[in-house]
Amino acid sequence: MKKGRELLVGIGSYKTLHQTPSPQTMSHSDPSENRYSFTPTLHWNPKLHQYFLKAYGADHFSRISAALTRPSRYSCIRVNTLRSTADAVVHKLRSLVPPPPPPHSDSGGDVANPLKDCSDADAAPAPFSRCRIPGLDYVVFVWGSGPHRIDYGDAPPKEVIVSRKCAEAVLRGAQIYVPGVMACSAHVEKGDTVAVSVAVEQQGADGGWGIAMTRGTVLQGSQTDPYYFERNGLYIGQGTAMLSRAGMFRVSEGVGVDMKDRVYELHSFHNVLEGEIFLQNLPSIIAAHALDPQMGERILDMCAAPGGKTTAIAILMKDEGEIIATDRSHNKVLDIQKLAAEMGLSCIKTFKLDALKSVCRTDDVDAFTDPCSSIAKNDVTNQVFDSPNLQVERVSPLVTFRISDSGRNGKGDNTNGKAYVSKADIRKNMRRARNGPGRNQSVGGRVDRSKGFSPDSFDRVLLDAPCSALGLRPRLFAGEETIESLRNHAKYQRRMFDQAVQLVRPGGVIVYSTCTINPGENEALVRYALDKYKYLSLAPQHPRIGGPGLVGSCEFPDGYIEEWLRPGEEDLVQRFDPSSPLDTIGFFIAKFRVGSKDA
């Protein structure tokens, strides 16, 4: 383990530390200035905390944890080059995005970001800059600022407490909508200025996590208030109440608080230039480039929702070829369809499919299919069903007939060749006809369900695996993750990777990515893949701006040894560190070249 300064360890938690002093961590003579600040504490499971200390060292992990609690200070916009150009988008955004506020004299100051140094100041004045990384000239950065000290006045302000997920969105530039409001001071009226703080989950006596308040709680504003001390250091800014206190808990939608002064000033791009731009984290864009898709190829995106990487791949292919985008959720498949249609992309074909069942079974027969699995032609995707090696479920008519003893063979099959439909299936379909589609189809619209694909039927596969998401930021809570839960994520990812390996032809490419800082889901997966499949090899990635992977291993108290990379492999993967000057989310990318499977 690397040596480092001692962490401030509490009950499974530690106080996050900034690399440089910020206005929130400076000492003040007035205790209220420390109270009305943004100095969040991340809670980690104690065993998980020790695991990360072994992986990163105390000092490095402290910096990572501090970075996770704050947002990136810029927004990354991917331009749809089939419809527009970066210059045209910057020109349009100048009239939509207000100029940046003057720097706060008491702000923490911007850390030098090499992405900002790559920009051409003459071509795109602040807050915009064009990315000058080779191959990424269609990416535009919109710069924000923070952290800022907010002046809440001398008297205790009226307050609003929002949910943790709402606060994380507000830190990224969103407004406060009424479903996110948890509690409010008494006598708040429309137009009042309110201080906004966050209700972060706390661990209860039973070991569970919750926010110990019911929606609609009245805040007293004094130290006798049971939630008074929980709000210390968790103030994200102040805004104007758009509704009275009663209104906030009576209506179900709309803006509850219009944020005016924020700890982090970032721009919102909700409903801005739809079809021309897509707001996406830089590492996700680089993952699409690492795949290196070519025009005319057949590509699989195994866990594609909401479609950001899928559409990025399609644009890199100039919409020529075939991209199969799958997800296990009906509604998420609809999201992919919507985004593809919005961007005018026709090479994307979407299917509902569990990634663990991506390889079709050779004995799979359409004996009976769910009516909700029917083939639905739509205007969103160019559905072509004569594509080779594609197994798609089609609707079979519901056949009912009387079964006699002489009409059944020993295996229970009907002698006239028709599929036997049980009474339970008949009743289930009658209920569907009477009650309509279930929750999975609640958004409306139809999607196609695939039975999987034949082995060696894709040129390239992207597996952006479901993960613990411990690299996403801002993150104000991480207490529920444990060593056991992270191991379960890793087991699930290995099973999905096993499917991906079977689907890629020899000479093809697999790109594996996650948005977590957990080595068990990153480097350990690479070790598993290279040890199990001798025909796989790590391939160089372009562009490469992330850091090296972790080399070595970690032994757990139960004796389990987790193997990571070996010397010489670390520079063939990309690890994006949230505490690095690039100021990205935590992310990991590995690219595999598939050799001859017969060897």
N, C-alpha and C positions, 0 to 999 in steps of 0.2 A: 504494500500500500504506500502511496506517495505521502510524504510528510506535508502537513499544512496546519494552519491555525485551527485551534479548537472551535468546533461548532457549538452554538448555544443550544444544547439539547434539552428538550422538555419532555413531555409525555408523548413520545413518538413523533416529535416535531422539532423544528429548529427555526430560528428567525433567519429569514433570507437576508443576505448581505450584498450590497452593491459594490461594484468594482471601484467606483469613484463616489465621493460623498455627494449625496443628492439633497435637495432642500427638505425632503421628508425625513432624512436621517440626521440632519444637523441638530445640535442641541439648541434649545430655545429657553428663554427665561420664563415664558408663559407656558404652563403645561397644556393649555387648551390648543396650542399650535401643534403639539405632538398628537393630540387627540384628533383634530380635524386635519388628518394627513392621510397619505396612502402608503402604508408600510405593512403590506400583507405578510402573513406567516403561512408557509406551506406545511401541512401536516403529512408526514410519511409514516407508513407502518414501520416499526422499529427494525424488523428483520430486513425489510426492503431498503431502508435507509443504510444499513450496514453493507448490503450488497452493492449499492451504488457508490459507497465510499471506497470499496475495494476496486471497483471498475474505474473510477475517475480520480480518486484521491480527494481529500477533504476540501482543499482550496478550490479545485476545479468544480466539484459538485456544488459547492456553495455558490459559485458564479452562475452555473447552469440554473440552479433553483431560483436565484434572483431574477435571471432573465425570463424564466417561465412566467413569473407573476406580472410581467409588463408586456404590452404589445410591441410588435415591430414598429419602428418609427416611419414606415413608408408603406404605401399600397403598391402592389405589383399588378400591372394591367397587361394582359395578353391581347394583342390586336388580331382580329380576324382578317388576315391578309388576303382572303378571297373576296372581301367586301370593302376593305379600306386599307389605309397605310398608317404607320405610326405618326408621320407628320400631320396627316389629316385629323387623326384622333386628338393629337395635342392641340391643334388649332380649335377644334370644337370644345375641348375641355376648358380652354382658357376662359370661355364665356360662361361655363357652368360651375367651375371650381373657383371660389374666392381666393384672392392672394393670401399668402400665409401671414398670420399676425406678427407684429414686431416681436423679436426675441424677449422673453421675460428675463429681467436682470437677475432673478433669483432661480432660474431654471437650472437643471442639472447639466445643460450643455450637451450638444450632439457629439457622440463618439465618431471619430473619422471612419466613414464607411467606404471601402474600396469601390462599391457599386456607384457611389456618388462621384468618386474620382474618375470613373469611366465615362461620365456624361459629357456632352458637348453643350456647354452653358449658352453658347450663342444660338444653337438650334432650338433649344427648349428652355426658356428662362424658368426660374423657380416659380412654383414648386414642382415643375416637371423636369424629368431628364430621360433621355433615350439611353437604353442599355447598349454599351459598346462591347459586350462580350461577343466574340465571333459566333455568328449563327443566331444571336438573340436580339438583333437590331429591331425586331417588331415588338419588343417589350418596353413598356413605358413605366417609369417609377414616378409616383406622386408622393412627395415628402411631407410628413407631418412633423410634430415636435412634442417635447415633453421629457421628463415630468415637469409640471408647472405647480407652483404653490397657489392655492386658491384663497382669496380673502373672503372669509365667511362672516366678517363683521365682529363687533365687540360682544354683542349680546348673543346668547345661545340661539341659533337659528331654528326655524321650523324644519322638520326633517321628514324624509321619505326613505324607507329601506326597501331595496329591491332584491330579487333572488340572485343567487350567484351566477347563473347562466345569463340572466339579463345584464348583470354588471359586466360580464366578460364581453358581451356584444357592445355595450356602451363604450367600453375602453377601446373598441375597434372603430368607433365612430357612429354607432347607432343611437337612435332616440329611445326613450323609455316608454314602452307600450303598457297599457293597463294590466295585462295578465302578469307582467313581471313585478308589479308593485305588491309588496308583502305587508308593509306596515306604514303608518303615517301619523304625524303629530295631530293632536286635536285642533280643530278650528282652522285647518288649511282651506283656503278659498281659491277659486280660480284667479290666476294672476299673481299669487304669492311666490316669493323667492324661497326655494327650499334647498337644503343641503341633502345630498344623496349619498347614502352609504350602502354597504353590502351585507346580506345575511349569508355567512359562510357556514357550511355544515360543521357541527360539533359532535364529538363522540360522546354517546350516552353511557350510562352505567352498564347496559347490556352489551356494549361493544359496537352497537350500531351507530350510524351517522344520520343526523337530521338537523333541522334549523330551529327546533324548539320554539316555534311560534306559529300561530295560525294566521292565515291571510285575513287582513282587516284589523290586526292588533293596533291599539292606540299607544303611541309613544308619549311618555310623560316628560322627557327632556331633563330629568334630574337623576342623580346618582341612585335614587331609590328605584328607578326603572330597572327591571331585571335584565334588560338588553343593553343597558347603558355602556358597560365596559366591553361588551362584545363588539361594539362599533368602533372602538379605538383603532385608529390607523387604517380604517377601511372606508374612507370617504373618497369618492371618485369625481366629485365636482358639485356644482349647483346649477339649478335650472328654474324654469318658471312652471308652476303648476297649471296645467291646461284644464283641470277639472277640480271641483271641490273634493274634500276628503270623501264625502258620501258618494260623489260621482265616480271616483276611482274604483270603488268596490261594488258599484251598481251596474256599470256597463261592462261588456265583455271584450271590446276592442277599441282601438284608437290610441292616440298618444296621451300618456298620462302626465309626463313631465318633458318639457322642451329644454334640453340641456344647452346652457349658455357658456358656462366656464367648466372646462374639463381638465383633468389631470394630464391626459394625453389628447392632443388635438390631431385627429385623423379625419380624412374626408370619407364620406359615405357615397357609394356609387350605386345605390339601390335604384333600379329602373333608369339608369343612365346609359344611353347609347346601346340599347339592347341589340344584339346581333352583330355589333361591331367590336365590342370589347368583352372580355371576361376577366373578372377579378380572381387571381389565382396566385398561390404561394410560389415563389421562385423555384424551390426544389422540385415541386410538382411539374413545372414546365421543363426542367432539366431532365426529369425522369422520362418524359416523352421523347426528348432528344436522344437520351441514352439508348432507347429502343432502336433508333435510326431507321424508321419506317421508310420503305421505298414505294414509289408509285406502282400500282398493279399487284401488290402483295396481299395475302390473306392474313389478317391479324386478329388475335383474340385479346380482348380486355376482360379478364375474368371477374373482377369485382368493380364494375365500371361506374356505378352511381357515385355522385350525381352527373357524371359525364364530362368533367373538366379535362381529364387526361385523354378521354376518348376523342373529344373534339379537337384537342391539340394535335393528336396523332393524325386525324383526318386532314387537318389543315397542312401539316407537314407533307402529307401524301398528295396534296392539291386535290383532294376529294376523288382520287382515282385509285381504285382497288376495292377491297372489301374488309370492313372492320365489324367483327361480331362483338357486341357489347352485352354482357350478361350481368344479372343480379338476381338474388333470391327473392327480392321484394317486388311485388306487383307495382306499388306506387313509385318505387325508386326507378323502375324501368320506364315508367311514364315520365319521370323527371329527365331521364336521358333523352327520350324522344322529343320532349319539349325543347331542350337545349339544342339538339341537333337541328330541329326545324327552325328555331330562332336564328341559328347561324347559317342556315341554308345549305346544310350538308346532306348529301344523298347516299354516301358510301357506307353509312352506319346502319347496321341491322341489329335490332334489340331483341333479347329473349329473356324470359324469366327462367332462371336455372341456378340451382345450388352449386357453388363452385366445387364442392366435394363430389359432385356427380357429373363433372364436365366431360368425362370420357364415357361414351355410350357403351352399353352392354351389347354384345353381339347377338344375344338371344332375346333382346327387348322387342316385344310384339305389342301392337296396339289392340289388346283384348278389350279394354274399356277405358275411356278417357273422360275426364271431368268436363262438363259443358263449358265451364269457365276457362278451359284451356284451348278454346277454339282459335283457329287462325283468323286474325283480324287484320284485313287490309286497311292501311291507313295512309294518310298523306305525310306522316312524319318520317317514316323510313322507307327506303326502296326495298321492299321485301321480295326477295327472289328465292324461290323454294326449290329450284333445280340445281342449287349450289351443291357441289360434291361433298360427300361425307357428312351431311347435315341430317340429323334425326329430329323431326318436329312432330309434336303431337297434334293430331287433327281430330275433329269431333266425329265420333261414331254415333249413328242413330241409336236411340235406346230401343233395344229389341226385347220384347217380352213374349214368352210362350210357355206352354205347359210342359213340364218335364216329367216323363214317366220313368219308371225303373228301367224299362227296356231301352230308353233313350239316352242313358248315361253309360259311359264306359268306366273302367276301374279308376280312371284319373279324374273323373268328374267332368269330362268334356262332353258336349252335346254331339250326338252322332250326325246331325245334319250340317255340322261345320260352323254353326253360329256360336258366338260367344254367349256364355251363360251369364245372365245378370241377376244378381241376388235381390231379394226383396228389400234388403237394407239399402242397396244402391238406388233402387226405385224410389223408396221413401225419401232418401236424401235429395234426389233430384226434384221430387215433388215439392219438398220444402224450399229448395232454391227458387223454383218457379213461382212459389207463393210469396216468399219473403224478399226476393231480390238478392243481389250479390252481397257477400259478406264483407267484413272489415278490410280484408286485404284489397278489395276493389272499391274502397270508399271514395277515392278521388274521382272515379269514373274513367271511362276509356278502356280499351282492350289491349292486351299484350299477348304475344305468342310465347308458348312454353316449349322449350327445347328439351329433348331427351339426351342431349349431349352430342359429342362429336367424335369422329373416328381418330384413332392414333395417327400421329405424323401428318395431320391435315392442316397445320398452320405454319407459316413462315416465321412468325414472331408471336410471342405471348407476353403481355404485361400482367403481372400479378402484383397489384397494389393492395397488399393483404390487409384485411381487418386486423386491428392491433389494439394495444392498450392506449394509444394516442397520447402518450406522455410527453410528446414533443410539441403539441399544440399550445399556442399561447395567444392571449394571456390565460393563465391557468391559476385559479385561486383555491383549488381543492384537488388533492390526490390521495386522500386517506383511505379510500376503499380498496385500492390495489394492494395485493399481497404477493409474496413469493409464489404461492400456489396459483393465484389468478394469472400471473405472468407466465408461469409454466404451461398453464392451459392454453393461453394464447399461442405459445410457441408450438404446442402439439397440433393445434388446429391449422396453423400456417404450414407446418410440414406436410400435413395431409393434402392441403391445397397445392403445395409445390409438387408433390408426387403426381397430381393430375396434370399440372402444367408440363412436366417433363415428358409425359406420354403424348401430349398433343403437338409438340413441336417436332418438325421434321429434322433429320440430320442436316447439319449446316445452318440451322436456324438459331434464333436468339430468344432467351428469356431474360426479362428485366424484373427484378423483385425489389419492391420498395415498401417502406413503412413510414409513419409519422410518429415514431417513438424514440426515446433515448435508451431504451432497454436493450442491452447487448444480447440477451437471451432470444429476442425476436429479430435480431439483426445479424451480428457476426456469428452467433451460434447456428442460425439457419444456413449461412454460407458454408460453415464447417460440415454440417449434416449433408448438404447437397453434394459437396465435393467428395466426401468420404463414401457416400452411398452410390453416386452415379459417376463412375470413373471416366465416362465420355464427356462430362461437363468440365469446362475450364472458365476461369474468370477472364473477362475481356475488358480492354480499355474503354473508358467512357469519354464522350465529347459532347458538350464542353465539360471540363472538370474544374470546378471552383470550390467543391467541398473538401473537407479535411480527410485524413486517413482513418481507417478503421482501427479497432482495438485488437491488439495481439495478446495472446496468452490464454488463460483459463481462470475459472473461479471455482473453488471447492466450497460447498455448502455444509452447514453443520450436520445434515443428515447423511453426509458422505457422497452426495451426488456431485459430479464434476462437470461443469459446463465448459466446453471447449470453444474458443473463439478463433481468430485468424492465426495463421503461422507467419513467421517472418518472410517478407517478400510479397505477401498478399494484401497488406494494408493499403497500398497505394492503388490497388485495382478496384476499390470500392469508394464510394463517396459518403462521408458522414457529415451532416450539417449540424453544427453545434449552436444552440440558441444563444450562447454567451459570446460567440465570436463576433468580430467587427462586421461580418455580413448581416447580422441582425435578422436571421431567418428563423423559421420554426425548426424544431428538432426533426431531422429527417435522415433516411438511410437509403442508398441505392446500390444494388449489386447487379452486374450484367454477366450473364453466362452464355458462352458459345457451346452449341450442341454438336458433338462429334459423331462419329459412326457408332450407332447403337449396337452393331453386330460385334464390335471389338471386345 
